[in-house]
């Protein structure tokens, strides 16, 4: 059996007790300072948020709407777009190449 030891975010004490639950997540209360909260590892929470951000970017939602929905800062979303590069190239329209001739009316001969 694997046990994980939680520490208080406020006073770093290990004297915690379970104190109910919120949305299926157990809440803990520190016996030393009285602080109570959810102890969800930040890495797990951020990974889930960033996966949702990436999915919304693929759906071509605006950065501001993604920030509103997910709670992730708009500048963080912009940095993720820059880092990935693939999302930015997938959303930009293709521009005509220089030197390419366009046929305007007529038969195109001559």
HELIX and SHEET records of a PDB file:
HELIX    1   1 UNK A   42  UNK A   58  1                                  17    
HELIX    2   2 UNK A   63  UNK A   70  1                                   8    
HELIX    3   3 UNK A   74  UNK A   84  1                                  11    
HELIX    4   4 UNK A   86  UNK A   91  1                                   6    
SHEET    1   A 3 UNK A  16  UNK A  22  0                                        
SHEET    2   A 3 UNK A  25  UNK A  30 -1                                        
SHEET    3   A 3 UNK A  36  UNK A  38 -1                                        
END                                                                             
